[in-house]
């Protein structure tokens, strides 16, 4: 048996708020949290190759890990551990039963001042928690082997145009101790983490939290981390109850347990990491007359957004015309290509990149490093609807993304894949 060429270290901590907070994700909510149905966690997995190169993935049972929070943690880790930006990946499960952590959502979700005031202290505590978590994972590095495989789960359903594009892949990365027992199991799925309805007022990790808990019970001594996929236009089916969340979580855990017996591919070689901020243009701001007309609309979100924009114009507050979108690529040997996109990408992005870079396991995550809004493809934008642009009514972004967004994201991913080196068997020419 060859000596292990990898090291892995993992850490986990509870991040459930100790006081009532406004729950994130549903604009229809009109009350704060009423208790805890399941604890929320933040987790970190550190990996080191034979050359001493390191990366750390951080996952959290939150609606988002905003850029300001990620950047603050990056600065701490760079100072303490000399780990640059491209080697830290932050991913939120996008649970809709976690605390709101985005101050810019206060006016659009009509969060009462008492609960709006609780966001900043909680996020400040998160900054300390996540930085400490990363450090703990790095301190715990131990010899390990890595195995990767792509499994399947079928409960995600395209919520726009059934049976539209779906991504039912369930990628799994296992970091194993030298005796073969799993130290950490990272898994992902492209489906909105909103099985529980707006009426649910308790903290809970939704189906992904259930799945992590079951996996950790099956594999005693292992830490399970969920890496949310490109599920912007995907909903769990059925949904609406805690029983549904438990069933979907069980389905993921069962498939991971079955996959464990098949082993997967051992990851060999080294790791490479790349990161880029892509500037995406916004559509033009609606005309002044159109905004004034929207003030009389019978659509409350449209009225509220018009009032927000008109107030900004009247007060001469600058309104952005573009947004910076984080794109990250890691390559682990020739066995795994991990692509992490900011915001909420639709499933077509994952399908497109898997077709382009087929050969190794191609793992495409969303909800990574910031949550600015939805990332539709050009096709979705031309179809219209919530993911195409209406979602910005609940956002501080003045307007939806321009139709050039898809081309710029795809171009950035290809550029970063070239930087990390295409895995053996992967393609670089099939999708531009």
C-alpha positions as a Markdown table, in Angstrom:
| # | Residue | x | y | z |
|---|---|---|---|---|
| 1 | Unk | 0.0 | 0.0 | 0.0 |
| 2 | Unk | 1.4 | 3.4 | -1.0 |
| 3 | Unk | 1.8 | 5.9 | 1.8 |
| 4 | Unk | -1.0 | 8.6 | 1.9 |
| 5 | Unk | -0.2 | 11.8 | 0.0 |
| 6 | Unk | -3.0 | 13.8 | 1.6 |
| 7 | Unk | -3.8 | 15.3 | 5.0 |
| 8 | Unk | -7.3 | 16.3 | 6.2 |
| 9 | Unk | -8.6 | 18.1 | 9.2 |
| 10 | Unk | -12.2 | 18.9 | 10.1 |
| 11 | Unk | -14.0 | 21.0 | 12.6 |
| 12 | Unk | -17.7 | 21.7 | 13.4 |
| 13 | Unk | -19.6 | 24.0 | 15.7 |
| 14 | Unk | -23.2 | 25.0 | 16.5 |
| 15 | Unk | -24.2 | 28.4 | 15.2 |
| 16 | Unk | -27.9 | 28.4 | 16.2 |
| 17 | Unk | -28.7 | 31.9 | 17.6 |
| 18 | Unk | -29.3 | 32.1 | 21.3 |
| 19 | Unk | -32.1 | 34.7 | 20.9 |
| 20 | Unk | -35.0 | 35.1 | 18.6 |
| 21 | Unk | -34.1 | 36.4 | 15.1 |
| 22 | Unk | -35.9 | 37.1 | 11.9 |
| 23 | Unk | -35.8 | 34.0 | 9.7 |
| 24 | Unk | -34.4 | 34.4 | 6.2 |
| 25 | Unk | -35.7 | 33.5 | 2.8 |
| 26 | Unk | -39.4 | 34.0 | 2.8 |
| 27 | Unk | -40.7 | 37.5 | 2.2 |
| 28 | Unk | -44.2 | 36.4 | 3.3 |
| 29 | Unk | -43.0 | 35.9 | 6.9 |
| 30 | Unk | -44.4 | 38.3 | 9.5 |
| 31 | Unk | -42.9 | 37.0 | 12.7 |
| 32 | Unk | -39.5 | 36.2 | 14.2 |
| 33 | Unk | -38.2 | 32.7 | 15.2 |
| 34 | Unk | -40.1 | 30.9 | 17.9 |
| 35 | Unk | -37.6 | 28.2 | 18.9 |
| 36 | Unk | -35.3 | 25.6 | 17.5 |
| 37 | Unk | -36.4 | 22.4 | 15.8 |
| 38 | Unk | -32.9 | 21.5 | 14.8 |
| 39 | Unk | -29.5 | 23.1 | 15.5 |
| 40 | Unk | -27.6 | 25.0 | 12.8 |
| 41 | Unk | -23.9 | 24.2 | 12.2 |
| 42 | Unk | -20.9 | 25.7 | 10.5 |
| 43 | Unk | -18.2 | 23.2 | 9.5 |
| 44 | Unk | -14.7 | 23.3 | 7.9 |
| 45 | Unk | -12.7 | 20.7 | 6.0 |
| 46 | Unk | -9.0 | 21.5 | 5.5 |
| 47 | Unk | -7.0 | 19.5 | 2.8 |
| 48 | Unk | -3.3 | 19.4 | 2.2 |
| 49 | Unk | -1.5 | 17.7 | -0.7 |
| 50 | Unk | 2.0 | 16.2 | -0.8 |
| 51 | Unk | 3.5 | 19.5 | -1.7 |
| 52 | Unk | 2.0 | 21.3 | 1.3 |
| 53 | Unk | -0.6 | 23.2 | -0.7 |
| 54 | Unk | -3.8 | 23.7 | 1.4 |
| 55 | Unk | -7.4 | 24.5 | 0.8 |
| 56 | Unk | -10.3 | 24.9 | 3.2 |
| 57 | Unk | -14.0 | 24.5 | 2.5 |
| 58 | Unk | -16.5 | 26.1 | 4.9 |
| 59 | Unk | -20.1 | 25.2 | 5.0 |
| 60 | Unk | -22.9 | 26.7 | 7.1 |
| 61 | Unk | -26.6 | 26.2 | 7.7 |
| 62 | Unk | -27.4 | 29.7 | 6.6 |
| 63 | Unk | -29.3 | 31.5 | 3.8 |
| 64 | Unk | -26.0 | 33.0 | 2.7 |
| 65 | Unk | -22.4 | 33.8 | 3.6 |
| 66 | Unk | -22.3 | 37.5 | 2.5 |
| 67 | Unk | -19.2 | 38.8 | 0.8 |
| 68 | Unk | -18.5 | 41.2 | 3.7 |
| 69 | Unk | -18.4 | 38.3 | 6.1 |
| 70 | Unk | -16.3 | 36.1 | 3.8 |
| 71 | Unk | -13.9 | 38.9 | 3.2 |
| 72 | Unk | -13.5 | 39.6 | 6.9 |
| 73 | Unk | -12.8 | 35.9 | 7.6 |
| 74 | Unk | -10.3 | 35.7 | 4.7 |
| 75 | Unk | -8.4 | 38.6 | 6.1 |
| 76 | Unk | -8.0 | 36.9 | 9.5 |
| 77 | Unk | -7.0 | 33.6 | 7.9 |
| 78 | Unk | -4.5 | 35.3 | 5.6 |
| 79 | Unk | -2.8 | 37.0 | 8.6 |
| 80 | Unk | -2.8 | 33.9 | 10.8 |
| 81 | Unk | -2.3 | 31.1 | 8.3 |
| 82 | Unk | -1.0 | 32.8 | 5.1 |
| 83 | Unk | -3.8 | 31.1 | 3.2 |
| 84 | Unk | -4.8 | 33.3 | 0.1 |
| 85 | Unk | -8.3 | 34.0 | -1.1 |
| 86 | Unk | -8.5 | 31.3 | -3.8 |
| 87 | Unk | -7.9 | 28.6 | -1.2 |
| 88 | Unk | -10.9 | 29.4 | 0.9 |
| 89 | Unk | -14.4 | 28.4 | -0.2 |
| 90 | Unk | -17.5 | 29.5 | 1.7 |
| 91 | Unk | -20.8 | 27.8 | 0.9 |
| 92 | Unk | -24.2 | 28.3 | 2.5 |
| 93 | Unk | -26.9 | 25.6 | 2.5 |
| 94 | Unk | -29.5 | 28.3 | 1.8 |
| 95 | Unk | -31.9 | 27.0 | 4.4 |
| 96 | Unk | -35.0 | 29.2 | 4.8 |
| 97 | Unk | -35.2 | 28.5 | 8.5 |
| 98 | Unk | -32.0 | 30.1 | 9.6 |
| 99 | Unk | -31.4 | 33.7 | 10.8 |
| 100 | Unk | -31.3 | 36.6 | 8.3 |
| 101 | Unk | -27.7 | 37.7 | 8.0 |
| 102 | Unk | -28.1 | 40.3 | 5.1 |
| 103 | Unk | -28.8 | 43.8 | 6.4 |
| 104 | Unk | -29.7 | 44.9 | 2.9 |
| 105 | Unk | -32.8 | 42.7 | 3.1 |
| 106 | Unk | -34.3 | 44.7 | 5.9 |
| 107 | Unk | -36.5 | 47.1 | 3.9 |
| 108 | Unk | -37.6 | 44.5 | 1.3 |
| 109 | Unk | -38.6 | 41.8 | 3.9 |
| 110 | Unk | -40.0 | 44.5 | 6.2 |
| 111 | Unk | -38.0 | 43.3 | 9.1 |
| 112 | Unk | -38.9 | 45.2 | 12.3 |
| 113 | Unk | -36.2 | 47.4 | 13.8 |
| 114 | Unk | -35.8 | 45.2 | 16.9 |
| 115 | Unk | -34.8 | 42.3 | 14.8 |
| 116 | Unk | -32.9 | 44.3 | 12.2 |
| 117 | Unk | -30.7 | 45.4 | 15.0 |
| 118 | Unk | -29.7 | 41.8 | 15.9 |
| 119 | Unk | -28.2 | 41.0 | 12.5 |
| 120 | Unk | -24.9 | 42.9 | 12.9 |
| 121 | Unk | -24.0 | 41.4 | 16.3 |
| 122 | Unk | -24.8 | 37.9 | 15.1 |
| 123 | Unk | -22.7 | 38.3 | 11.9 |
| 124 | Unk | -19.8 | 39.7 | 14.0 |
| 125 | Unk | -19.9 | 36.6 | 16.1 |
| 126 | Unk | -20.0 | 34.5 | 13.0 |
| 127 | Unk | -16.8 | 36.2 | 11.8 |
| 128 | Unk | -15.0 | 35.1 | 14.9 |
| 129 | Unk | -16.6 | 31.6 | 14.8 |
| 130 | Unk | -15.7 | 30.9 | 11.2 |
| 131 | Unk | -12.1 | 32.1 | 11.5 |
| 132 | Unk | -11.6 | 30.0 | 14.6 |
| 133 | Unk | -13.2 | 27.0 | 12.8 |
| 134 | Unk | -10.8 | 27.2 | 9.9 |
| 135 | Unk | -7.9 | 27.4 | 12.2 |
| 136 | Unk | -9.1 | 24.4 | 14.2 |
| 137 | Unk | -9.5 | 22.3 | 10.9 |
| 138 | Unk | -5.9 | 23.3 | 9.9 |
| 139 | Unk | -4.5 | 22.4 | 13.3 |
| 140 | Unk | -6.1 | 19.0 | 13.1 |
| 141 | Unk | -4.6 | 18.0 | 9.7 |
| 142 | Unk | -3.7 | 14.3 | 9.7 |
| 143 | Unk | -2.7 | 11.7 | 7.0 |
| 144 | Unk | -5.7 | 10.8 | 5.0 |
| 145 | Unk | -6.9 | 9.3 | 1.7 |
| 146 | Unk | -9.5 | 11.0 | -0.5 |
| 147 | Unk | -12.2 | 9.2 | -2.5 |
| 148 | Unk | -14.7 | 10.8 | -4.8 |
| 149 | Unk | -17.8 | 9.6 | -6.6 |
| 150 | Unk | -21.0 | 10.9 | -8.2 |
| 151 | Unk | -24.3 | 9.4 | -6.9 |
| 152 | Unk | -27.9 | 10.2 | -7.7 |
| 153 | Unk | -31.0 | 11.5 | -5.9 |
| 154 | Unk | -34.3 | 12.3 | -7.6 |
| 155 | Unk | -36.4 | 14.6 | -5.5 |
| 156 | Unk | -35.3 | 17.9 | -7.1 |
| 157 | Unk | -37.8 | 19.3 | -9.6 |
| 158 | Unk | -37.6 | 22.2 | -11.9 |
| 159 | Unk | -40.0 | 24.7 | -10.5 |
| 160 | Unk | -40.2 | 26.9 | -13.7 |
| 161 | Unk | -41.0 | 24.6 | -16.5 |
| 162 | Unk | -41.5 | 21.0 | -15.4 |
| 163 | Unk | -40.0 | 18.8 | -16.6 |
| 164 | Unk | -37.3 | 21.4 | -17.3 |
| 165 | Unk | -33.6 | 21.0 | -16.8 |
| 166 | Unk | -32.6 | 19.2 | -13.5 |
| 167 | Unk | -29.3 | 18.1 | -12.0 |
| 168 | Unk | -29.8 | 15.0 | -9.9 |
| 169 | Unk | -26.1 | 14.3 | -9.3 |
| 170 | Unk | -25.1 | 13.7 | -5.7 |
| 171 | Unk | -21.3 | 14.2 | -5.6 |
| 172 | Unk | -19.5 | 12.9 | -2.6 |
| 173 | Unk | -15.9 | 13.5 | -1.4 |
| 174 | Unk | -14.7 | 11.3 | 1.4 |
| 175 | Unk | -11.6 | 12.0 | 3.5 |
| 176 | Unk | -10.7 | 8.8 | 5.3 |
| 177 | Unk | -8.4 | 8.0 | 8.2 |
| 178 | Unk | -5.6 | 5.6 | 7.6 |
| 179 | Unk | -7.7 | 2.8 | 9.1 |
| 180 | Unk | -10.3 | 3.4 | 6.4 |
| 181 | Unk | -12.9 | 5.1 | 8.6 |
| 182 | Unk | -14.3 | 8.3 | 7.2 |
| 183 | Unk | -13.1 | 11.5 | 8.8 |
| 184 | Unk | -15.3 | 13.8 | 6.7 |
| 185 | Unk | -17.9 | 13.3 | 4.0 |
| 186 | Unk | -18.7 | 16.3 | 1.8 |
| 187 | Unk | -21.8 | 16.0 | -0.4 |
| 188 | Unk | -23.8 | 18.3 | -2.6 |
| 189 | Unk | -27.2 | 18.5 | -4.3 |
| 190 | Unk | -28.8 | 21.1 | -6.6 |
| 191 | Unk | -32.1 | 21.8 | -5.0 |
| 192 | Unk | -33.5 | 24.8 | -3.0 |
| 193 | Unk | -33.2 | 24.1 | 0.7 |
| 194 | Unk | -36.8 | 25.1 | 1.4 |
| 195 | Unk | -38.9 | 22.0 | 2.1 |
| 196 | Unk | -40.2 | 23.7 | 5.2 |
| 197 | Unk | -43.0 | 26.3 | 4.6 |
| 198 | Unk | -43.0 | 30.0 | 5.6 |
| 199 | Unk | -45.3 | 29.2 | 8.5 |
| 200 | Unk | -42.4 | 27.2 | 10.1 |
| 201 | Unk | -41.0 | 29.6 | 12.7 |
| 202 | Unk | -38.2 | 27.5 | 14.2 |
| 203 | Unk | -34.5 | 27.3 | 13.4 |
| 204 | Unk | -33.8 | 24.2 | 11.3 |
| 205 | Unk | -31.3 | 23.1 | 8.6 |
| 206 | Unk | -34.1 | 21.7 | 6.3 |
| 207 | Unk | -33.4 | 18.6 | 4.3 |
| 208 | Unk | -29.6 | 19.3 | 4.1 |
| 209 | Unk | -29.4 | 19.5 | 7.9 |
| 210 | Unk | -31.4 | 16.3 | 8.2 |
| 211 | Unk | -29.1 | 14.6 | 5.7 |
| 212 | Unk | -25.9 | 15.7 | 7.6 |
| 213 | Unk | -27.2 | 14.5 | 10.9 |
| 214 | Unk | -28.2 | 11.1 | 9.5 |
| 215 | Unk | -24.8 | 10.6 | 7.7 |
| 216 | Unk | -23.0 | 11.5 | 10.9 |
| 217 | Unk | -25.1 | 8.9 | 12.7 |
| 218 | Unk | -24.4 | 6.2 | 10.1 |
| 219 | Unk | -20.7 | 7.0 | 10.0 |
| 220 | Unk | -19.8 | 7.4 | 13.6 |
| 221 | Unk | -16.9 | 9.8 | 14.2 |
| 222 | Unk | -17.3 | 11.4 | 10.8 |
| 223 | Unk | -18.3 | 15.0 | 10.0 |
| 224 | Unk | -20.8 | 15.6 | 7.2 |
| 225 | Unk | -20.6 | 18.8 | 5.2 |
| 226 | Unk | -23.3 | 19.9 | 2.7 |
| 227 | Unk | -22.2 | 21.9 | -0.4 |
| 228 | Unk | -25.3 | 23.4 | -2.0 |
| 229 | Unk | -25.4 | 23.0 | -5.8 |
| 230 | Unk | -26.9 | 25.1 | -8.6 |
| 231 | Unk | -30.5 | 24.8 | -7.4 |
| 232 | Unk | -31.9 | 28.2 | -8.1 |
| 233 | Unk | -34.7 | 26.9 | -10.2 |
| 234 | Unk | -35.1 | 23.5 | -8.4 |
| 235 | Unk | -37.5 | 22.8 | -5.5 |
| 236 | Unk | -37.8 | 19.6 | -3.4 |
| 237 | Unk | -40.9 | 17.6 | -4.3 |
| 238 | Unk | -42.9 | 17.0 | -2.3 |
| 239 | Unk | -42.4 | 19.8 | 0.2 |
| 240 | Unk | -44.3 | 21.7 | 2.9 |
| 241 | Unk | -43.8 | 19.7 | 6.1 |
| 242 | Unk | -41.0 | 18.6 | 8.4 |
| 243 | Unk | -41.8 | 15.0 | 7.4 |
| 244 | Unk | -40.9 | 15.9 | 3.8 |
| 245 | Unk | -37.6 | 17.4 | 4.9 |
| 246 | Unk | -36.8 | 14.3 | 6.8 |
| 247 | Unk | -37.7 | 12.1 | 3.9 |
| 248 | Unk | -35.5 | 14.0 | 1.5 |
| 249 | Unk | -32.6 | 14.1 | 4.0 |
| 250 | Unk | -33.0 | 10.4 | 4.5 |
| 251 | Unk | -32.9 | 9.8 | 0.7 |
| 252 | Unk | -29.6 | 11.6 | 0.4 |
| 253 | Unk | -28.1 | 9.7 | 3.4 |
| 254 | Unk | -29.3 | 6.4 | 2.1 |
| 255 | Unk | -27.6 | 6.9 | -1.3 |
| 256 | Unk | -24.4 | 8.1 | 0.4 |
| 257 | Unk | -24.4 | 4.9 | 2.5 |
| 258 | Unk | -25.0 | 2.7 | -0.6 |
| 259 | Unk | -22.3 | 4.6 | -2.4 |
| 260 | Unk | -19.8 | 4.0 | 0.4 |
| 261 | Unk | -19.9 | 0.3 | -0.4 |
| 262 | Unk | -18.9 | 0.9 | -4.0 |
| 263 | Unk | -15.8 | 2.9 | -2.9 |
| 264 | Unk | -15.5 | 5.5 | -5.6 |
| 265 | Unk | -12.2 | 6.7 | -7.1 |
| 266 | Unk | -9.2 | 7.5 | -5.0 |
| 267 | Unk | -7.9 | 11.0 | -5.5 |
| 268 | Unk | -4.2 | 11.2 | -6.5 |
| 269 | Unk | -1.9 | 14.0 | -7.4 |
| 270 | Unk | -2.0 | 17.6 | -6.2 |
| 271 | Unk | -4.5 | 20.4 | -5.8 |
| 272 | Unk | -4.7 | 23.7 | -7.6 |
| 273 | Unk | -7.0 | 26.6 | -6.8 |
| 274 | Unk | -8.1 | 29.8 | -8.7 |
| 275 | Unk | -10.5 | 32.6 | -8.0 |
| 276 | Unk | -11.8 | 35.5 | -10.0 |
| 277 | Unk | -14.3 | 38.3 | -9.5 |
| 278 | Unk | -16.4 | 38.7 | -12.7 |
| 279 | Unk | -18.0 | 42.0 | -13.4 |
| 280 | Unk | -21.6 | 41.5 | -14.6 |
| 281 | Unk | -23.5 | 44.4 | -16.0 |
| 282 | Unk | -27.1 | 45.2 | -14.9 |
| 283 | Unk | -30.0 | 46.1 | -17.1 |
| 284 | Unk | -30.7 | 49.8 | -17.4 |
| 285 | Unk | -32.6 | 51.4 | -14.5 |
| 286 | Unk | -36.3 | 51.8 | -15.3 |
| 287 | Unk | -37.3 | 55.3 | -16.5 |
| 288 | Unk | -38.4 | 57.8 | -13.9 |
| 289 | Unk | -41.9 | 57.8 | -15.2 |
| 290 | Unk | -42.0 | 54.0 | -15.0 |
| 291 | Unk | -40.9 | 54.1 | -11.4 |
| 292 | Unk | -43.6 | 56.6 | -10.6 |
| 293 | Unk | -46.2 | 54.4 | -12.2 |
| 294 | Unk | -44.9 | 51.5 | -10.2 |
| 295 | Unk | -45.8 | 53.4 | -7.0 |
| 296 | Unk | -49.4 | 52.9 | -8.0 |
| 297 | Unk | -49.1 | 49.3 | -8.9 |
| 298 | Unk | -51.3 | 46.7 | -7.3 |
| 299 | Unk | -48.1 | 44.6 | -6.8 |
| 300 | Unk | -46.8 | 45.4 | -3.3 |
| 301 | Unk | -43.1 | 44.3 | -4.0 |
| 302 | Unk | -43.1 | 46.4 | -7.1 |
| 303 | Unk | -44.4 | 49.4 | -5.2 |
| 304 | Unk | -41.8 | 48.9 | -2.5 |
| 305 | Unk | -38.9 | 48.6 | -4.9 |
| 306 | Unk | -40.1 | 51.8 | -6.8 |
| 307 | Unk | -40.2 | 53.7 | -3.6 |
| 308 | Unk | -36.7 | 52.5 | -2.7 |
| 309 | Unk | -35.2 | 53.5 | -6.1 |
| 310 | Unk | -37.0 | 56.9 | -6.2 |
| 311 | Unk | -35.8 | 57.7 | -2.7 |
| 312 | Unk | -32.2 | 56.8 | -3.7 |
| 313 | Unk | -32.5 | 59.1 | -6.8 |
| 314 | Unk | -34.0 | 61.9 | -4.7 |
| 315 | Unk | -31.2 | 61.7 | -2.1 |
| 316 | Unk | -28.6 | 61.4 | -4.9 |
| 317 | Unk | -27.4 | 58.1 | -3.5 |
| 318 | Unk | -25.3 | 56.2 | -6.1 |
| 319 | Unk | -27.0 | 53.2 | -7.7 |
| 320 | Unk | -24.7 | 50.5 | -9.0 |
| 321 | Unk | -24.7 | 49.6 | -12.7 |
| 322 | Unk | -22.8 | 46.3 | -12.3 |
| 323 | Unk | -22.1 | 43.7 | -9.7 |
| 324 | Unk | -18.9 | 41.7 | -8.9 |
| 325 | Unk | -19.6 | 37.9 | -9.1 |
| 326 | Unk | -17.2 | 35.4 | -7.4 |
| 327 | Unk | -16.1 | 32.4 | -9.4 |
| 328 | Unk | -13.8 | 29.7 | -8.0 |
| 329 | Unk | -12.3 | 26.5 | -9.3 |
| 330 | Unk | -10.4 | 23.8 | -7.5 |
| 331 | Unk | -8.8 | 20.8 | -9.1 |
| 332 | Unk | -7.9 | 17.7 | -6.9 |
| 333 | Unk | -5.7 | 15.5 | -9.0 |
| 334 | Unk | -7.3 | 14.1 | -12.1 |
| 335 | Unk | -10.3 | 12.9 | -10.2 |
| 336 | Unk | -12.2 | 16.0 | -9.1 |
| 337 | Unk | -12.9 | 19.4 | -10.7 |
| 338 | Unk | -14.9 | 21.7 | -8.3 |
| 339 | Unk | -16.5 | 24.8 | -9.7 |
| 340 | Unk | -18.1 | 27.2 | -7.2 |
| 341 | Unk | -20.3 | 30.1 | -8.3 |
| 342 | Unk | -21.6 | 33.0 | -6.3 |
| 343 | Unk | -25.3 | 33.8 | -6.0 |
| 344 | Unk | -28.1 | 31.5 | -7.0 |
| 345 | Unk | -27.2 | 29.8 | -10.3 |
| 346 | Unk | -29.8 | 27.8 | -12.2 |
| 347 | Unk | -29.2 | 24.1 | -12.9 |
| 348 | Unk | -28.3 | 24.7 | -16.5 |
| 349 | Unk | -24.9 | 26.0 | -15.4 |
| 350 | Unk | -24.0 | 22.6 | -13.8 |
| 351 | Unk | -25.2 | 20.7 | -16.8 |
| 352 | Unk | -23.2 | 22.9 | -19.2 |
| 353 | Unk | -19.9 | 22.6 | -17.3 |
| 354 | Unk | -20.3 | 18.9 | -16.8 |
| 355 | Unk | -20.7 | 18.5 | -20.6 |
| 356 | Unk | -17.7 | 20.8 | -21.2 |
| 357 | Unk | -15.2 | 19.2 | -18.7 |
| 358 | Unk | -16.3 | 15.6 | -18.7 |
| 359 | Unk | -13.8 | 13.0 | -17.6 |
| 360 | Unk | -13.3 | 13.5 | -13.8 |
| 361 | Unk | -16.1 | 14.1 | -11.4 |
| 362 | Unk | -17.2 | 17.7 | -12.2 |
| 363 | Unk | -18.9 | 19.2 | -9.1 |
| 364 | Unk | -20.6 | 22.5 | -9.6 |
| 365 | Unk | -21.7 | 24.4 | -6.4 |
| 366 | Unk | -23.8 | 27.6 | -6.1 |
| 367 | Unk | -24.4 | 29.8 | -3.1 |
| 368 | Unk | -20.6 | 30.2 | -2.7 |
| 369 | Unk | -18.6 | 33.2 | -1.4 |
| 370 | Unk | -21.5 | 35.7 | -1.7 |
| 371 | Unk | -25.2 | 35.9 | -2.4 |
| 372 | Unk | -26.0 | 38.9 | -4.6 |
| 373 | Unk | -29.0 | 37.4 | -6.4 |
| 374 | Unk | -30.1 | 34.9 | -9.0 |
| 375 | Unk | -27.8 | 33.9 | -11.8 |
| 376 | Unk | -30.0 | 32.9 | -14.7 |
| 377 | Unk | -28.9 | 31.7 | -18.1 |
| 378 | Unk | -29.8 | 33.7 | -21.2 |
| 379 | Unk | -32.5 | 31.2 | -22.0 |
| 380 | Unk | -34.1 | 31.7 | -18.6 |
| 381 | Unk | -33.8 | 35.5 | -18.9 |
| 382 | Unk | -35.6 | 35.4 | -22.2 |
| 383 | Unk | -38.4 | 33.2 | -20.7 |
| 384 | Unk | -38.9 | 35.7 | -17.9 |
| 385 | Unk | -40.3 | 35.0 | -14.4 |
| 386 | Unk | -38.9 | 35.1 | -10.9 |
| 387 | Unk | -35.4 | 33.8 | -11.4 |
| 388 | Unk | -35.0 | 35.9 | -14.6 |
| 389 | Unk | -35.6 | 39.2 | -12.9 |
| 390 | Unk | -38.6 | 39.5 | -10.6 |
| 391 | Unk | -36.5 | 38.3 | -7.7 |
| 392 | Unk | -34.7 | 41.7 | -7.8 |
| 393 | Unk | -37.8 | 43.3 | -6.4 |
| 394 | Unk | -36.7 | 41.9 | -3.0 |
| 395 | Unk | -33.1 | 43.1 | -3.5 |
| 396 | Unk | -31.0 | 46.3 | -3.3 |
| 397 | Unk | -29.8 | 45.7 | -6.8 |
| 398 | Unk | -31.4 | 48.4 | -9.0 |
| 399 | Unk | -32.1 | 46.1 | -11.9 |
| 400 | Unk | -31.7 | 42.5 | -13.1 |
| 401 | Unk | -28.6 | 41.2 | -14.7 |
| 402 | Unk | -27.9 | 42.0 | -18.3 |
| 403 | Unk | -28.1 | 39.1 | -20.8 |
| 404 | Unk | -24.4 | 39.1 | -21.1 |
| 405 | Unk | -24.1 | 37.5 | -17.7 |
| 406 | Unk | -24.1 | 33.9 | -18.8 |
| 407 | Unk | -21.3 | 34.4 | -21.4 |
| 408 | Unk | -19.1 | 36.2 | -18.9 |
| 409 | Unk | -19.6 | 33.5 | -16.2 |
| 410 | Unk | -18.9 | 30.7 | -18.7 |
| 411 | Unk | -15.8 | 32.5 | -20.0 |
| 412 | Unk | -14.5 | 33.0 | -16.5 |
| 413 | Unk | -15.0 | 29.3 | -15.6 |
| 414 | Unk | -13.1 | 28.2 | -18.7 |
| 415 | Unk | -10.3 | 30.7 | -17.9 |
| 416 | Unk | -9.9 | 29.4 | -14.4 |
| 417 | Unk | -10.0 | 25.8 | -15.5 |
| 418 | Unk | -7.1 | 26.5 | -17.8 |
| 419 | Unk | -5.3 | 28.1 | -14.9 |
| 420 | Unk | -5.7 | 25.1 | -12.6 |
| 421 | Unk | -4.9 | 22.7 | -15.5 |
| 422 | Unk | -7.6 | 20.5 | -17.1 |
| 423 | Unk | -7.8 | 17.1 | -15.5 |
| 424 | Unk | -6.8 | 14.2 | -17.7 |
| 425 | Unk | -9.7 | 13.2 | -19.8 |
| 426 | Unk | -11.4 | 16.6 | -19.3 |
| 427 | Unk | -12.3 | 18.8 | -22.2 |
| 428 | Unk | -11.8 | 22.5 | -22.8 |
| 429 | Unk | -13.3 | 23.1 | -26.2 |
| 430 | Unk | -16.8 | 21.6 | -26.2 |
| 431 | Unk | -18.7 | 24.5 | -24.6 |
| 432 | Unk | -17.9 | 28.2 | -25.2 |
